[in-house]
Structures are given as C-alpha cells and as structure tokens.
Amino acid sequence: MAIIKEQGGDYGLQKLFGTAGAVAFGPIAGLLVDAEESGGKRGGDDYTAVIVIYFCLRAASAAAILGLGLVRNFFLKK
C-alpha cells in the first residue's frame, strides 16, 4: 500500500484488474487442461501447460517489478 501511495497509483484499479484477470484466466486454464486431456496419451488430467504458463507469467511479473526499481528503492530507504 505504501508503494501505491508513493507512486500515485490507484489501489481500486489494481484490484479491479486482478479480479478481471482471475475471472478471465480461470476458464482459459480449464480449457487448456481439457485440451491436454483429450490430446494426451497418458490419460487423466495433464496440468503441464497451465503450470508452464503460470511460471512464465510469474517470471514476467518479477522482471517487470525489478525493472521498475521498486525493490531497490525499498532496500535503500532502510
């Protein structure tokens, strides 16, 4: 919250986009699992595609946060 206030961000807008992302990507993840299940030879649910996409999005998020310099500013203040 302190970073949002410091940078002049809007907390409500961030919550809105977070909720919209959860609503949009939940069914997409389900479709990916169903597509892998029908095309896979092992049988059962295969969550590999969902896990790989999750990892890629988390890595992109971490890179964006490091690119903003917020982490460096946080540690330099102390």
KOLGU-4560 file (N, C-alpha, C; in nm, 3 decimals, padded with zeros to 5 digits):
<recs>
<n_xx: 00.082 n_yy: -00.119 n_zz: 00.000 ca_xx: 00.000 ca_yy: 00.000 ca_zz: 00.000 c_xx: 00.087 c_yy: 00.125 c_zz: 00.000 mol: A seq: 1 type: MET>
<n_xx: 00.197 n_yy: 00.120 n_zz: 00.071 ca_xx: 00.283 ca_yy: 00.238 ca_zz: 00.079 c_xx: 00.341 c_yy: 00.273 c_zz: -00.058 mol: A seq: 2 type: ALA>
<n_xx: 00.377 n_yy: 00.170 n_zz: -00.134 ca_xx: 00.433 ca_yy: 00.194 ca_zz: -00.268 c_xx: 00.327 c_yy: 00.252 c_zz: -00.360 mol: A seq: 3 type: ILE>
<n_xx: 00.204 n_yy: 00.204 n_zz: -00.348 ca_xx: 00.096 ca_yy: 00.256 ca_zz: -00.432 c_xx: 00.074 c_yy: 00.404 c_zz: -00.401 mol: A seq: 4 type: ILE>
<n_xx: 00.073 n_yy: 00.441 n_zz: -00.273 ca_xx: 00.056 ca_yy: 00.582 ca_zz: -00.236 c_xx: 00.175 c_yy: 00.665 c_zz: -00.281 mol: A seq: 5 type: LYS>
<n_xx: 00.294 n_yy: 00.610 n_zz: -00.264 ca_xx: 00.416 ca_yy: 00.682 ca_zz: -00.301 c_xx: 00.423 c_yy: 00.709 c_zz: -00.451 mol: A seq: 6 type: GLU>
<n_xx: 00.382 n_yy: 00.610 n_zz: -00.530 ca_xx: 00.390 ca_yy: 00.623 ca_zz: -00.675 c_xx: 00.266 c_yy: 00.689 c_zz: -00.735 mol: A seq: 7 type: GLN>
<n_xx: 00.166 n_yy: 00.717 n_zz: -00.654 ca_xx: 00.045 ca_yy: 00.782 ca_zz: -00.704 c_xx: -00.048 c_yy: 00.685 c_zz: -00.776 mol: A seq: 8 type: GLY>
<n_xx: -00.043 n_yy: 00.559 n_zz: -00.740 ca_xx: -00.127 ca_yy: 00.458 ca_zz: -00.804 c_xx: -00.267 c_yy: 00.453 c_zz: -00.744 mol: A seq: 9 type: GLY>
<n_xx: -00.352 n_yy: 00.378 n_zz: -00.809 ca_xx: -00.490 ca_yy: 00.362 ca_zz: -00.766 c_xx: -00.511 c_yy: 00.218 c_zz: -00.723 mol: A seq: 10 type: ASP>
<n_xx: -00.530 n_yy: 00.196 n_zz: -00.593 ca_xx: -00.544 ca_yy: 00.061 ca_zz: -00.539 c_xx: -00.669 c_yy: -00.008 c_zz: -00.593 mol: A seq: 11 type: TYR>
<n_xx: -00.778 n_yy: 00.065 n_zz: -00.604 ca_xx: -00.903 ca_yy: 00.007 ca_zz: -00.656 c_xx: -00.887 c_yy: -00.041 c_zz: -00.799 mol: A seq: 12 type: GLY>
<n_xx: -00.815 n_yy: 00.033 n_zz: -00.880 ca_xx: -00.792 ca_yy: -00.006 ca_zz: -01.019 c_xx: -00.707 c_yy: -00.132 c_zz: -01.026 mol: A seq: 13 type: LEU>
<n_xx: -00.608 n_yy: -00.143 n_zz: -00.939 ca_xx: -00.525 ca_yy: -00.263 ca_zz: -00.937 c_xx: -00.606 c_yy: -00.385 c_zz: -00.894 mol: A seq: 14 type: GLN>
<n_xx: -00.694 n_yy: -00.367 n_zz: -00.795 ca_xx: -00.781 ca_yy: -00.477 ca_zz: -00.752 c_xx: -00.877 c_yy: -00.517 c_zz: -00.864 mol: A seq: 15 type: LYS>
<n_xx: -00.927 n_yy: -00.418 n_zz: -00.939 ca_xx: -01.019 ca_yy: -00.445 ca_zz: -01.049 c_xx: -00.951 c_yy: -00.531 c_zz: -01.156 mol: A seq: 16 type: LEU>
<n_xx: -00.831 n_yy: -00.494 n_zz: -01.196 ca_xx: -00.761 ca_yy: -00.571 ca_zz: -01.298 c_xx: -00.720 c_yy: -00.708 c_zz: -01.247 mol: A seq: 17 type: PHE>
<n_xx: -00.686 n_yy: -00.719 n_zz: -01.119 ca_xx: -00.654 ca_yy: -00.850 ca_zz: -01.062 c_xx: -00.775 c_yy: -00.942 c_zz: -01.064 mol: A seq: 18 type: GLY>
<n_xx: -00.891 n_yy: -00.889 n_zz: -01.029 ca_xx: -01.014 ca_yy: -00.968 ca_zz: -01.031 c_xx: -01.052 c_yy: -01.005 c_zz: -01.174 mol: A seq: 19 type: THR>
<n_xx: -01.040 n_yy: -00.911 n_zz: -01.266 ca_xx: -01.072 ca_yy: -00.939 ca_zz: -01.406 c_xx: -00.980 c_yy: -01.046 c_zz: -01.462 mol: A seq: 20 type: ALA>
<n_xx: -00.853 n_yy: -01.043 n_zz: -01.424 ca_xx: -00.759 ca_yy: -01.146 ca_zz: -01.470 c_xx: -00.795 c_yy: -01.283 c_zz: -01.416 mol: A seq: 21 type: GLY>
<n_xx: -00.834 n_yy: -01.287 n_zz: -01.289 ca_xx: -00.873 ca_yy: -01.416 ca_zz: -01.230 c_xx: -00.998 c_yy: -01.471 c_zz: -01.296 mol: A seq: 22 type: ALA>
<n_xx: -01.093 n_yy: -01.383 n_zz: -01.326 ca_xx: -01.217 ca_yy: -01.426 ca_zz: -01.392 c_xx: -01.189 c_yy: -01.473 c_zz: -01.535 mol: A seq: 23 type: VAL>
<n_xx: -01.100 n_yy: -01.405 n_zz: -01.605 ca_xx: -01.074 ca_yy: -01.439 ca_zz: -01.745 c_xx: -00.986 c_yy: -01.564 c_zz: -01.759 mol: A seq: 24 type: ALA>
<n_xx: -00.883 n_yy: -01.575 n_zz: -01.676 ca_xx: -00.787 ca_yy: -01.682 ca_zz: -01.696 c_xx: -00.827 c_yy: -01.813 c_zz: -01.630 mol: A seq: 25 type: PHE>
<n_xx: -00.923 n_yy: -01.812 n_zz: -01.540 ca_xx: -00.972 ca_yy: -01.936 ca_zz: -01.481 c_xx: -01.031 c_yy: -02.030 c_zz: -01.586 mol: A seq: 26 type: GLY>
<n_xx: -01.127 n_yy: -01.982 n_zz: -01.664 ca_xx: -01.182 ca_yy: -02.068 ca_zz: -01.771 c_xx: -01.080 c_yy: -02.102 c_zz: -01.879 mol: A seq: 27 type: PRO>
<n_xx: -00.988 n_yy: -02.011 n_zz: -01.908 ca_xx: -00.885 ca_yy: -02.041 ca_zz: -02.008 c_xx: -00.796 c_yy: -02.155 c_zz: -01.959 mol: A seq: 28 type: ILE>
<n_xx: -00.762 n_yy: -02.153 n_zz: -01.832 ca_xx: -00.682 ca_yy: -02.263 ca_zz: -01.776 c_xx: -00.760 c_yy: -02.394 c_zz: -01.783 mol: A seq: 29 type: ALA>
<n_xx: -00.890 n_yy: -02.389 n_zz: -01.756 ca_xx: -00.972 ca_yy: -02.509 ca_zz: -01.767 c_xx: -00.976 c_yy: -02.563 c_zz: -01.909 mol: A seq: 30 type: GLY>
<n_xx: -00.986 n_yy: -02.473 n_zz: -02.006 ca_xx: -00.984 ca_yy: -02.516 ca_zz: -02.147 c_xx: -00.850 c_yy: -02.580 c_zz: -02.183 mol: A seq: 31 type: LEU>
<n_xx: -00.741 n_yy: -02.522 n_zz: -02.132 ca_xx: -00.609 ca_yy: -02.581 ca_zz: -02.159 c_xx: -00.597 c_yy: -02.722 c_zz: -02.101 mol: A seq: 32 type: LEU>
<n_xx: -00.646 n_yy: -02.740 n_zz: -01.980 ca_xx: -00.641 ca_yy: -02.872 ca_zz: -01.918 c_xx: -00.726 c_yy: -02.971 c_zz: -01.997 mol: A seq: 33 type: VAL>
<n_xx: -00.844 n_yy: -02.929 n_zz: -02.038 ca_xx: -00.931 ca_yy: -03.017 ca_zz: -02.118 c_xx: -00.868 c_yy: -03.051 c_zz: -02.251 mol: A seq: 34 type: ASP>
<n_xx: -00.802 n_yy: -02.953 n_zz: -02.315 ca_xx: -00.737 ca_yy: -02.978 ca_zz: -02.444 c_xx: -00.622 c_yy: -03.076 c_zz: -02.429 mol: A seq: 35 type: ALA>
<n_xx: -00.544 n_yy: -03.060 n_zz: -02.323 ca_xx: -00.433 ca_yy: -03.153 ca_zz: -02.299 c_xx: -00.484 c_yy: -03.292 c_zz: -02.264 mol: A seq: 36 type: GLU>
<n_xx: -00.595 n_yy: -03.298 n_zz: -02.193 ca_xx: -00.651 ca_yy: -03.428 ca_zz: -02.153 c_xx: -00.700 c_yy: -03.506 c_zz: -02.274 mol: A seq: 37 type: GLU>
<n_xx: -00.765 n_yy: -03.437 n_zz: -02.367 ca_xx: -00.819 ca_yy: -03.508 ca_zz: -02.483 c_xx: -00.709 c_yy: -03.546 c_zz: -02.582 mol: A seq: 38 type: SER>
<n_xx: -00.600 n_yy: -03.469 n_zz: -02.586 ca_xx: -00.493 ca_yy: -03.499 ca_zz: -02.680 c_xx: -00.382 c_yy: -03.583 c_zz: -02.620 mol: A seq: 39 type: GLY>
<n_xx: -00.380 n_yy: -03.596 n_zz: -02.490 ca_xx: -00.272 ca_yy: -03.671 ca_zz: -02.423 c_xx: -00.293 c_yy: -03.821 c_zz: -02.431 mol: A seq: 40 type: GLY>
<n_xx: -00.184 n_yy: -03.894 n_zz: -02.421 ca_xx: -00.191 ca_yy: -04.040 ca_zz: -02.429 c_xx: -00.186 c_yy: -04.105 c_zz: -02.291 mol: A seq: 41 type: LYS>
<n_xx: -00.153 n_yy: -04.027 n_zz: -02.188 ca_xx: -00.137 ca_yy: -04.083 ca_zz: -02.055 c_xx: -00.270 c_yy: -04.106 c_zz: -01.985 mol: A seq: 42 type: ARG>
<n_xx: -00.371 n_yy: -04.033 n_zz: -02.022 ca_xx: -00.499 ca_yy: -04.043 ca_zz: -01.952 c_xx: -00.497 c_yy: -03.957 c_zz: -01.827 mol: A seq: 43 type: GLY>
<n_xx: -00.613 n_yy: -03.916 n_zz: -01.782 ca_xx: -00.620 ca_yy: -03.831 ca_zz: -01.664 c_xx: -00.592 c_yy: -03.687 c_zz: -01.699 mol: A seq: 44 type: GLY>
<n_xx: -00.588 n_yy: -03.604 n_zz: -01.598 ca_xx: -00.563 ca_yy: -03.461 ca_zz: -01.620 c_xx: -00.413 c_yy: -03.435 c_zz: -01.636 mol: A seq: 45 type: ASP>
<n_xx: -00.381 n_yy: -03.347 n_zz: -01.731 ca_xx: -00.243 ca_yy: -03.307 ca_zz: -01.753 c_xx: -00.235 c_yy: -03.156 c_zz: -01.736 mol: A seq: 46 type: ASP>
<n_xx: -00.172 n_yy: -03.112 n_zz: -01.629 ca_xx: -00.166 ca_yy: -02.970 ca_zz: -01.596 c_xx: -00.037 c_yy: -02.904 c_zz: -01.643 mol: A seq: 47 type: TYR>
<n_xx: 00.038 n_yy: -02.969 n_zz: -01.727 ca_xx: 00.168 ca_yy: -02.917 ca_zz: -01.769 c_xx: 00.157 c_yy: -02.780 c_zz: -01.834 mol: A seq: 48 type: THR>
<n_xx: 00.064 n_yy: -02.762 n_zz: -01.927 ca_xx: 00.050 ca_yy: -02.634 ca_zz: -01.998 c_xx: 00.016 c_yy: -02.522 c_zz: -01.902 mol: A seq: 49 type: ALA>
<n_xx: -00.073 n_yy: -02.547 n_zz: -01.810 ca_xx: -00.113 ca_yy: -02.445 ca_zz: -01.713 c_xx: 00.004 c_yy: -02.407 c_zz: -01.623 mol: A seq: 50 type: VAL>
<n_xx: 00.080 n_yy: -02.505 n_zz: -01.580 ca_xx: 00.194 ca_yy: -02.478 ca_zz: -01.492 c_xx: 00.302 c_yy: -02.400 c_zz: -01.566 mol: A seq: 51 type: ILE>
<n_xx: 00.328 n_yy: -02.433 n_zz: -01.692 ca_xx: 00.429 ca_yy: -02.361 ca_zz: -01.770 c_xx: 00.385 c_yy: -02.216 c_zz: -01.793 mol: A seq: 52 type: VAL>
<n_xx: 00.260 n_yy: -02.195 n_zz: -01.827 ca_xx: 00.210 ca_yy: -02.058 ca_zz: -01.849 c_xx: 00.216 c_yy: -01.979 c_zz: -01.718 mol: A seq: 53 type: ILE>
<n_xx: 00.179 n_yy: -02.042 n_zz: -01.607 ca_xx: 00.186 ca_yy: -01.976 ca_zz: -01.477 c_xx: 00.329 c_yy: -01.933 c_zz: -01.446 mol: A seq: 54 type: TYR>
<n_xx: 00.425 n_yy: -02.023 n_zz: -01.469 ca_xx: 00.564 ca_yy: -01.989 ca_zz: -01.443 c_xx: 00.610 c_yy: -01.873 c_zz: -01.531 mol: A seq: 55 type: PHE>
<n_xx: 00.574 n_yy: -01.875 n_zz: -01.658 ca_xx: 00.614 ca_yy: -01.768 ca_zz: -01.749 c_xx: 00.555 c_yy: -01.633 c_zz: -01.707 mol: A seq: 56 type: CYS>
<n_xx: 00.428 n_yy: -01.634 n_zz: -01.667 ca_xx: 00.365 ca_yy: -01.509 ca_zz: -01.624 c_xx: 00.427 c_yy: -01.458 c_zz: -01.493 mol: A seq: 57 type: LEU>
<n_xx: 00.460 n_yy: -01.549 n_zz: -01.401 ca_xx: 00.524 ca_yy: -01.507 ca_zz: -01.276 c_xx: 00.664 c_yy: -01.451 c_zz: -01.303 mol: A seq: 58 type: ARG>
<n_xx: 00.737 n_yy: -01.511 n_zz: -01.396 ca_xx: 00.870 ca_yy: -01.461 ca_zz: -01.431 c_xx: 00.861 c_yy: -01.324 c_zz: -01.497 mol: A seq: 59 type: ALA>
<n_xx: 00.762 n_yy: -01.305 n_zz: -01.584 ca_xx: 00.743 ca_yy: -01.174 ca_zz: -01.648 c_xx: 00.704 c_yy: -01.069 c_zz: -01.545 mol: A seq: 60 type: ALA>
<n_xx: 00.623 n_yy: -01.107 n_zz: -01.448 ca_xx: 00.584 ca_yy: -01.015 ca_zz: -01.342 c_xx: 00.705 c_yy: -00.976 c_zz: -01.257 mol: A seq: 61 type: SER>
<n_xx: 00.787 n_yy: -01.072 n_zz: -01.223 ca_xx: 00.907 ca_yy: -01.043 ca_zz: -01.144 c_xx: 01.003 c_yy: -00.952 c_zz: -01.220 mol: A seq: 62 type: ALA>
<n_xx: 01.018 n_yy: -00.977 n_zz: -01.349 ca_xx: 01.105 ca_yy: -00.892 ca_zz: -01.431 c_xx: 01.051 c_yy: -00.749 c_zz: -01.439 mol: A seq: 63 type: ALA>
<n_xx: 00.918 n_yy: -00.735 n_zz: -01.450 ca_xx: 00.859 ca_yy: -00.602 ca_zz: -01.455 c_xx: 00.879 c_yy: -00.528 c_zz: -01.324 mol: A seq: 64 type: ALA>
<n_xx: 00.863 n_yy: -00.598 n_zz: -01.212 ca_xx: 00.882 ca_yy: -00.534 ca_zz: -01.081 c_xx: 01.027 c_yy: -00.493 c_zz: -01.062 mol: A seq: 65 type: ILE>
<n_xx: 01.120 n_yy: -00.578 n_zz: -01.102 ca_xx: 01.262 ca_yy: -00.542 ca_zz: -01.091 c_xx: 01.297 c_yy: -00.427 c_zz: -01.183 mol: A seq: 66 type: LEU>
<n_xx: 01.231 n_yy: -00.421 n_zz: -01.300 ca_xx: 01.255 ca_yy: -00.313 ca_zz: -01.395 c_xx: 01.205 c_yy: -00.178 c_zz: -01.346 mol: A seq: 67 type: GLY>
<n_xx: 01.105 n_yy: -00.178 n_zz: -01.259 ca_xx: 01.053 ca_yy: -00.052 ca_zz: -01.205 c_xx: 01.146 c_yy: 00.009 c_zz: -01.101 mol: A seq: 68 type: LEU>
<n_xx: 01.231 n_yy: -00.071 n_zz: -01.043 ca_xx: 01.323 ca_yy: -00.021 ca_zz: -00.942 c_xx: 01.261 c_yy: -00.007 c_zz: -00.805 mol: A seq: 69 type: GLY>
<n_xx: 01.142 n_yy: -00.062 n_zz: -00.784 ca_xx: 01.076 ca_yy: -00.050 ca_zz: -00.655 c_xx: 01.149 c_yy: -00.129 c_zz: -00.547 mol: A seq: 70 type: LEU>
<n_xx: 01.206 n_yy: -00.242 n_zz: -00.585 ca_xx: 01.276 ca_yy: -00.325 ca_zz: -00.487 c_xx: 01.401 c_yy: -00.254 c_zz: -00.438 mol: A seq: 71 type: VAL>
<n_xx: 01.475 n_yy: -00.196 n_zz: -00.529 ca_xx: 01.596 ca_yy: -00.124 ca_zz: -00.490 c_xx: 01.563 c_yy: -00.006 c_zz: -00.399 mol: A seq: 72 type: ARG>
<n_xx: 01.459 n_yy: 00.069 n_zz: -00.432 ca_xx: 01.420 ca_yy: 00.184 ca_zz: -00.351 c_xx: 01.377 c_yy: 00.140 c_zz: -00.211 mol: A seq: 73 type: ASN>
<n_xx: 01.313 n_yy: 00.027 n_zz: -00.201 ca_xx: 01.266 ca_yy: -00.023 ca_zz: -00.072 c_xx: 01.384 c_yy: -00.053 c_zz: 00.019 mol: A seq: 74 type: PHE>
<n_xx: 01.487 n_yy: -00.119 n_zz: -00.035 ca_xx: 01.601 ca_yy: -00.156 ca_zz: 00.047 c_xx: 01.695 c_yy: -00.039 c_zz: 00.075 mol: A seq: 75 type: PHE>
<n_xx: 01.698 n_yy: 00.059 n_zz: -00.014 ca_xx: 01.786 ca_yy: 00.173 ca_zz: 00.007 c_xx: 01.733 c_yy: 00.267 c_zz: 00.115 mol: A seq: 76 type: LEU>
<n_xx: 01.604 n_yy: 00.268 n_zz: 00.140 ca_xx: 01.546 ca_yy: 00.357 ca_zz: 00.240 c_xx: 01.585 c_yy: 00.318 c_zz: 00.381 mol: A seq: 77 type: LYS>
<n_xx: 01.612 n_yy: 00.192 n_zz: 00.405 ca_xx: 01.639 ca_yy: 00.146 ca_zz: 00.542 c_xx: 01.778 c_yy: 00.175 c_zz: 00.585 mol: A seq: 78 type: LYS>
</recs>
